[in-house]
Amino acid sequence: MLTRVTWGKIKPGQWDKYEKLWNEHAKNTAGVKGLRARYLLRDTETSDAGYTLSIWESQEDFEAYSKNRPPATEMEQCFVGQYVTNVCDLRGATPPI
């Protein structure tokens, strides 16, 4: 399994808008092949920052989605330009996914 983790900082006062857009995007892409789970996490110390986490069945499923994913320009406009994305092999989970 594979995970994609993104940390980003949202423009001040834009978190609610970003969260609404993120939830719409998650709902619209819920049936994507190989997507096991998707999470939005808000930082408890920096309220305009957070993480997204997606869990994928395989590298191939993730790459296929990445190549053809719908544009998320409205969400991207909420960022201040500070974000980092990492793709990782999932090595363990409790409880199992």
Order of alpha helices (4+ residues) and beta strands (2+ residues): beta-alpha-beta-beta-alpha-alpha-beta
